[in-house]
């Protein structure tokens, strides 16, 4: 699935609802909290500790991020490429020892 296909599906799901940056951060915070509970592996969170739940939360990060880029008026493809450029630069400048 391409980034643009993900964006089309997100728009289909969420219609014309555009979020503000604070609203986006709050939603990502909820997902990160769920990921933290999975990583913590506490007994009370055992229902979350499945591969399916982890896949869902990682997918939420991806699909929501694509949508949030567009909500802010950015091309998600450009955002992804900028991220990859920065990661490549970081690895070049910080080689593993």
ChimeraX attribute file (.defattr): number of C-alpha atoms within 10 A of each C-alpha:
attribute: neighborCount
match mode: 1-to-1
recipient: residues
	/A:1	5
	/A:2	8
	/A:3	16
	/A:4	14
	/A:5	10
	/A:6	17
	/A:7	20
	/A:8	14
	/A:9	14
	/A:10	17
	/A:11	16
	/A:12	10
	/A:13	10
	/A:14	10
	/A:15	10
	/A:16	10
	/A:17	9
	/A:18	15
	/A:19	15
	/A:20	11
	/A:21	13
	/A:22	9
	/A:23	12
	/A:24	18
	/A:25	13
	/A:26	11
	/A:27	16
	/A:28	17
	/A:29	12
	/A:30	12
	/A:31	19
	/A:32	16
	/A:33	13
	/A:34	18
	/A:35	18
	/A:36	11
	/A:37	16
	/A:38	20
	/A:39	13
	/A:40	12
	/A:41	13
	/A:42	11
	/A:43	9
	/A:44	8
	/A:45	13
	/A:46	12
	/A:47	10
	/A:48	18
	/A:49	17
	/A:50	11
	/A:51	9
	/A:52	10
	/A:53	15
	/A:54	16
	/A:55	10
	/A:56	14
	/A:57	19
	/A:58	16
	/A:59	13
	/A:60	16
	/A:61	14
	/A:62	14
	/A:63	16
	/A:64	19
	/A:65	18
	/A:66	23
	/A:67	26
	/A:68	22
	/A:69	19
	/A:70	18
	/A:71	19
	/A:72	14
	/A:73	9
	/A:74	13
	/A:75	15
	/A:76	21
	/A:77	15
	/A:78	11
	/A:79	15
	/A:80	15
	/A:81	11
	/A:82	12
	/A:83	12
	/A:84	12
	/A:85	11
	/A:86	12
	/A:87	12
	/A:88	12
	/A:89	11
	/A:90	11
	/A:91	10
	/A:92	10
	/A:93	9
	/A:94	9
	/A:95	7
	/A:96	6
	/A:97	3
